[in-house]
Every structure is written in C-alpha cells, then in structure tokens.
C-alpha cells in the first residue's frame, strides 16, 4: 500500500494542538513537507520543532487568524508567492461556542460560517491551481460527527458542520477529474482541549462532577473510551496518501462507533 508522501507539501490548519497538531506530525512521518497554520506564533514554533524530518523535509509555519476572515486571502497569497506548490490542504478550525440553537444569535452563525466555510473556500481556491498542475490534490476537512448526528448543546456547530458537508461534496464533484479528492473526517469525543471545555460546560449546567459527565458520554461509545487525536490523524493521513486516490466525497466518523447512523 502506497502511503508515501515524499515530495508532497501539506498545509495543516489549526495545527498547534489537538487533532490538527497530530495530523501535521502524521503527515510529516509519511514524508510530507508541512506548513503549520495557526494564530499563535509561539506555539507554531514549538510544534515546528517537533515535526519529524527523517526525509530531509522543509517544514514551515504561517501565522494566520481565521477569525479575521478579510486577512486570510492576502496572507495565503503572499505565502504561495514564495512557496507555490501545495498538494494537501487540511481545513481545521476550532468549533463554535456551545449552547442550544434556539439561544444562538445571528452573529454567532455568521462568525462560524466565515471561520469554517468562507476560510475553507478561500484556502481551497488558492491552492487548487497547484494541485491541478500536479494532477494530485487532497482536501481534508476536520469537522464533527455533528454533521451526521446533531450533538445536544452544540446548535451552532451542528448547523455549520452540515453546511461544510454540502460544500465538501460539491467540491468533490467538481475537482475529482483533476486528481483532487475532497473528504471529511468527523471526530467524535476526542481527548482534546475542545472536549474538556464542552464537558466542563455540561458539568456546570447539570451540577455534576466532570468525571460523571465523561462516564455518561463514554457509555454510548461502543469501544468504551474516547478517541485520541493520533487515531484521528491516522485516518487523515491515509486519506491524503496515494492509496486513497478513489476515496472522494465521503464523510468518515472517527468516533469509536458513537454515530448511530449508517
């Protein structure tokens, strides 16, 4: 099975922590040159130093804040003017704040739409010319099982994840003929800072110890535990590989079986 990414360049968003960081490391292990994208330069430098370089890769980082949508296009275009070849794009943005959908204000939806859909659109438009030229491209969107099965208490997130799914499927249909695949990876309950914050919110709302909140979640996961970022990153890396050339337009939960739909 060909998993070799030697000579390929990957842009990995939200790559200073959690699944994004794990994905960047996994792609580097397969030989890719990795450019980290995030807003905290200090953390970017720390992760940059951790990336494997067994195949003499040249890793880089780009400081970019997806909350400032109007700055995304000029920053990515300046980067591509220096380093134009990109073969892999991993779209990954922190999830919107939790809460019931009925309580969300319109601005929350607009902000989340901009940070997830609009930013993904800008980045994809920017890198696809290089992918078309190479005849090889991988666009991976790290979203949530909320795309398939809405999660209670994450109303805005569920809404935006559904929009991302439709966007990605449309992109897959349009770009497949160029050797570019577009797929979604749907994390479930994963041991990240995001899950910790959501569990703390649930504990506060229900007046329960956080350990009890965690066990209530785990009881609905067939494998009996939370997923690790590294396990999710392994799926992302496979989808980026030459071996996954015919996997296009799909949404793959990595949730230990939590999602009840087929």
N, C-alpha and C positions, 0 to 999 in steps of 0.2 A: 504494500500500500504506500503510495507516494504522499508523504506528509511534508516533504522538503520545501521550505520557503526561502532557501538561499537566493540572494539577489533580489528578493521582493522587499518593498518598503510598505510599512503599515503606519497609518495614523490611528492612534487609540485615544479616544476622548475620555475624560473623567478618569485618568489613569494614575492618580496619586494614592488611591485607596480602593479597597473592596474588589469587586469583580473587574473593574477597569484595570487596576494595577495587576491583578492576577492574569488577565488576558494579555497584557503587554509582556509580561515575563514569559508566558507560554509561547507566544509568537516569536520572541527572541530565541527561545530554546530550539525552535524549529528552523532558525537561521535568518529570520527576517530582520531588516533594519527597522527600528521602531522609533517613531516620533510621538512623544507624550504630549497630550493637550490637557491643560487644566488652568485654573486661575491662580494657584499658589506656587510661586516660583521656588520657594524654599523646599517645598515638598517635591516639586518636579525634579529638582537637582538631586534630592535624596534617592528617588526612585530610579533616576537615570544611572546612578552609581550601582544600583542593584541589578540592572539588566544584564543577562548573560551575553558574552561576546566570544563564544567559542569558535565562531566562523568569521572573526575579524569584522563584525558589523560596525556600522557607524550609527549610533543612536543619538537622537536629538530631542529637544523639547520646545514647545511653543506655549507661551503664556497667553491664555485667552479665556475670557469670562462670557459664558453663553447667556448670562442674564442681560448682557449688554449686546443685544442682537445686532444693532447697527454697526458694531465694531468687528463682527465675525468675518464678513466678506473681505474687507481691506486687509485684515491680518492674515487670513489664509492665502490670499492672492500674493501678498508680499513673501510669504514662506515659499509658495510654489514657484515664484520667480527665481528663487535661489535653488530650490530642490524640486524640480518639476515632476519627477517620476514617483507615482503613487499607485500601488496595486491593491491595497487593502484599506478600508475605512471601517472603523468600529465606532458607531454612534452610541454615545452613552452619556446621559445627563441625570443628575440627581432627581429623585422623584418629588412631585409636588407635596405640599403640606397635607397632612391627613385631615379627616373630618367628613361628616355627612355631605352628600352632594347638595341637599336642599339648603344647607347653610353657606355654601360657597358663593362668593360674589363674582360678578362677571370678570373683574380684573384678574382673579386667580386663573380662570380658564385662558384668558388672553396671554398672560405671562407664561403659563405652562405650554401653551401651543407654540409660542415663539421659541422657548428654550428647547423644545423637543422637535417639533415638526419643521419649523422655519429654519432652525440651525441645521438640522439634518439635510434639508433641501439645499441650503447654501453650500454646505461642505460637499454634498454629492455632485452638485453642478460643477463645483470647482475641480474635483479630482477625476471625473469620468472621462474627460478628453485623454488623459494619460492612460487610463485603463483601456480605452478603445484602441489606442495606438499599440499597446502591448498585447491586445487580444486576451487579456486576463484581468479580472477585477472581482473583488469580493466586498460587498457591503453588508455589514452585520449590525443589526440594531438590538442593543440590550434593552429590553423593555420589562415586562412583568407578566405573570400568569393572569393578572387582571385584564389582559387583552382577551383571554378566553372565558374567564370566570371572574366577574367583578368581586373585589375584596371588600368586605364590610368595613366602613370607616375610611375608605380611600376613594371618595367620589370623584374628585378632580382627576386623580391618577387614572382611575378606570376609564374615564372619558377620553383622556389623551392617548392612553395605550391603544384603545380601539381605533383612533384616528391614525396612529402610527402603523397599525396593521394594514389598513386600507392603502396608506401611502406606499408602504413597502411592497405590497402585492402589485400595485400599479407600476412601480419602478421595476420590479422583477420581470413583468411582462414586456416592458419597453427595452430593457437593457440586455436581456438574455441572449439575443442574437449576436451581441458583441463579445461574448465570453465573460460577461459580467453577471454574477449572481447576487441576489438580494434576499437575505433571510433574517428572521427574528429569533433571538434567543430569549426565552421567557423564564427568568429566575423565579423560584418560589420563595419560601422562607430560607434565606441565606444568612450566614453568620457575618453580617456587615454592620457598620455603624447605623445604616438606614433601618435595619430590623430592630436594633437596640432602641432607637428613638421611637419607632412605632409601638414597640412593646411597652416602653415607659409611658407613652400616651394612653395605651389601653389600661395599664395598671392604675394610672391616675383616675381615669374615667370610671373604672369598676371598683376602685378601692381594694384592689387585690395585690398581693406581693408579685413582683415581676416574675419570680420563679414559677408561680402558679399560672400566670398568663402564658409563659413559654410552654409549660406542660400541656395546657389546653390546645395550643397550636400543634404541638408535636403529635398528639393523639390522632390527628387527622392526616398524618403523613405516613403512608404505608411502610417506609423504610425506618420509621421510628426515630428520626433525628432531623435537624436542619441540614441543608446542603452547605458545602464550603465554597468559597469563591474559586478555589482551584478546580473543583469539579465542574463548575460552570465554564471556567476558562478553557478547559479541555474540549468542551463541545464547540466553543467559539473557534478555537484553533483548528479543529477538524474542518469546520465549515469554510475556513479560509484556505485550506490546503487544496492542491491539485486533485486529490482523491474525491473531493466533494463537488466536482465540476457539474454534476447533474442535479444537485440539490438546490432548488431555486424556488423562491416564493413561498417558503414554509415558515411556520412558527413552532418552535420546538421548546416545550416546557422542560426545565431542568429543576425539578421540584420534589423528587423522591416519590412521585405518584400522587401528589396532593390534588392536582387538577382532576376533577371527576368526569369531564367531558372527554370524548374520544379524540 
